[in-house]
């Protein structure tokens, strides 16, 4: 993709987050965080900073998964491991007394 990307070329181009994640993975850099964090990792790398010195500024959140029985109306959406997945559909189907519950985007 961008095999010979220079710092000047990087700074002159607008990258979408998906492109930044791809570049980070290509260069062996942390590939999660905000766009600003991803930009900084790539800039440091292109400036000549060794990959071993480029660390994520945040810790990757642990992957928690809630089972259907762990969901309630008081379950926090952020930070609890809640996802709009099959378990959530099953919870809401049971709560509303319907056979199928669909989540619309």
N, C-alpha and C positions, 0 to 999 in steps of 0.2 A: 504494500500500500504506500506508505511514506518512508521508504527505506533510507533515503538520504536527506531527510527533513532537517533543515537548519533552524536555529533559533529565530533568525530574521523571517524565514518563510512561515514558521509557526505563528509568530506575532502578527504577521500580515494577513493571516487567514482567520475567518470565523469558523469555529468548530462546534458542532452540536454535541451534546453530552454523550450520545452513543458513539460518536467518532472519538471523543476523548477517552472513553472507556476502552475502545478498541486499541488506541495508541498506547495507553498505559499497559494493557495486556501484552502488546507486541514488544514493549521495551522492558517488561518485567517489573513494572511499577505498581503501587497500590491502585486498584481499579474501582474503588468505591469512595463515595463522598460527594461533596457539592461540585458544581462545575468549576468554581474558583479553586478548590483544592486540587482537582484533576489538572487544571491548567498549571498550577504551581508545581506539581510533581514533574510534569513534562518540561516546563521551563528549566527547572533545576537540572534535569537530566541533559537537556540540550545545551545548557551552559557548561556542562562538564562534571557535574556532581556525580560521584560514584553511586550506582544503584543501591549499594548497601547502606548509604547514608540517607537515602530518601525514604522516610517512614511516614505512614499515615498519621495525620494530625488527630484522628479519632479512632476509637476502638470499634471494630465491627460489632454490631449488637448480636448477642447470642440468639440463635434460632430457637424460639419456643413455639410449640404448637399446642393449641388448646383443643381438647376433645369436646365432642358435643355435650357431654355431661358437665364440663367445666364452664360452659357459657351460661350467662344469665343477663337479665336486663341491666345489671349493674357492672357488667364487664367493661373495662376501659378499652377503648378502641386503640389508643396509642400506648405502646410499651408492654402490652399484656400478651402479645403473640397472636392476637385476634387477626384473622384474615377472612375476607369474603370468599369462602370456599365451600366445599360440600358440607363440612361440619356446620358452617353458618346457615346454609340453606336448610339443613335438617333441623337445626334449632328453631329457625323462624317458621318452618312448616309446622312443627309441633306446637309452637306458641300460638300461631294463628289458626290451627286446626285445619290445615289444607294438605292435600296429598303432595303437591309440588310447590315450591317457592322459588321464584326467579329473581335474581338481582340484575337490575338494568344499569348500564353505564351511563 
